[in-house]
Amino acid sequence: MSGNDGFQLLQLATNALLSSADVTPCPTLLWSIQYEQRADTEIVVLPTHASDHALLFPPVPLDLASVDSVLDHVKGAWRRIMGDEDGEFLVFADRETYDDDE
């Protein structure tokens, strides 16, 4: 589903998942992100009350190839969310290697 109907269904599913946890207190959602990918290049006008809490990404091709410029936009959004903290973008700790032959 697209638009608000899809977002509401996703929120209901998330709430159902969180409430299914058998722990006290019941887990709550700390942060969420929603997006809708569009095949057209129409400009989306955000409501004025959402401008501080919404990030708008430029359209990308809908083919299966990965476009490196998308990561540049994601990094910009990450920096906006994280602020001036000294974090590193997309840096992951090395995983332990497991040898199945042992």
HUBEL-V747335 format. One record per residue. N is the residue number from 0. RES is the residue in three letters. SS is DSSP state (H for helix, E for strand, - for the rest). NEAR is the number of other C-alpha atoms within 8 Angstrom. Layout:
n->N res->RES ss->SS near->NEAR
n->N res->RES ss->SS near->NEAR
//
This chain:
n->0 res->MET ss->- near->4
n->1 res->SER ss->- near->7
n->2 res->GLY ss->H near->7
n->3 res->ASN ss->H near->6
n->4 res->ASP ss->H near->8
n->5 res->GLY ss->H near->9
n->6 res->PHE ss->H near->10
n->7 res->GLN ss->H near->8
n->8 res->LEU ss->H near->8
n->9 res->LEU ss->H near->8
n->10 res->GLN ss->H near->8
n->11 res->LEU ss->H near->8
n->12 res->ALA ss->H near->8
n->13 res->THR ss->H near->8
n->14 res->ASN ss->H near->8
n->15 res->ALA ss->H near->8
n->16 res->LEU ss->H near->8
n->17 res->LEU ss->H near->11
n->18 res->SER ss->H near->9
n->19 res->SER ss->- near->6
n->20 res->ALA ss->- near->8
n->21 res->ASP ss->- near->6
n->22 res->VAL ss->- near->6
n->23 res->THR ss->- near->5
n->24 res->PRO ss->- near->4
n->25 res->CYS ss->- near->9
n->26 res->PRO ss->- near->9
n->27 res->THR ss->- near->5
n->28 res->LEU ss->- near->6
n->29 res->LEU ss->- near->4
n->30 res->TRP ss->- near->4
n->31 res->SER ss->- near->5
n->32 res->ILE ss->- near->4
n->33 res->GLN ss->- near->5
n->34 res->TYR ss->- near->4
n->35 res->GLU ss->- near->6
n->36 res->GLN ss->- near->4
n->37 res->ARG ss->- near->6
n->38 res->ALA ss->- near->5
n->39 res->ASP ss->- near->5
n->40 res->THR ss->- near->6
n->41 res->GLU ss->- near->4
n->42 res->ILE ss->- near->4
n->43 res->VAL ss->- near->4
n->44 res->VAL ss->- near->4
n->45 res->LEU ss->- near->7
n->46 res->PRO ss->- near->6
n->47 res->THR ss->H near->5
n->48 res->HIS ss->H near->5
n->49 res->ALA ss->H near->8
n->50 res->SER ss->- near->9
n->51 res->ASP ss->- near->5
n->52 res->HIS ss->- near->5
n->53 res->ALA ss->- near->7
n->54 res->LEU ss->- near->6
n->55 res->LEU ss->- near->4
n->56 res->PHE ss->- near->5
n->57 res->PRO ss->- near->4
n->58 res->PRO ss->- near->7
n->59 res->VAL ss->- near->6
n->60 res->PRO ss->- near->5
n->61 res->LEU ss->- near->5
n->62 res->ASP ss->- near->4
n->63 res->LEU ss->- near->4
n->64 res->ALA ss->- near->4
n->65 res->SER ss->- near->4
n->66 res->VAL ss->- near->8
n->67 res->ASP ss->H near->6
n->68 res->SER ss->H near->6
n->69 res->VAL ss->H near->8
n->70 res->LEU ss->H near->8
n->71 res->ASP ss->H near->8
n->72 res->HIS ss->H near->9
n->73 res->VAL ss->H near->8
n->74 res->LYS ss->H near->9
n->75 res->GLY ss->H near->8
n->76 res->ALA ss->H near->9
n->77 res->TRP ss->H near->9
n->78 res->ARG ss->H near->9
n->79 res->ARG ss->H near->7
n->80 res->ILE ss->H near->6
n->81 res->MET ss->H near->8
n->82 res->GLY ss->- near->6
n->83 res->ASP ss->- near->5
n->84 res->GLU ss->- near->5
n->85 res->ASP ss->- near->4
n->86 res->GLY ss->- near->5
n->87 res->GLU ss->- near->5
n->88 res->PHE ss->- near->6
n->89 res->LEU ss->- near->4
n->90 res->VAL ss->- near->5
n->91 res->PHE ss->- near->4
n->92 res->ALA ss->- near->4
n->93 res->ASP ss->- near->4
n->94 res->ARG ss->- near->4
n->95 res->GLU ss->- near->4
n->96 res->THR ss->- near->4
n->97 res->TYR ss->- near->4
n->98 res->ASP ss->- near->5
n->99 res->ASP ss->- near->4
n->100 res->ASP ss->- near->3
n->101 res->GLU ss->- near->3
//
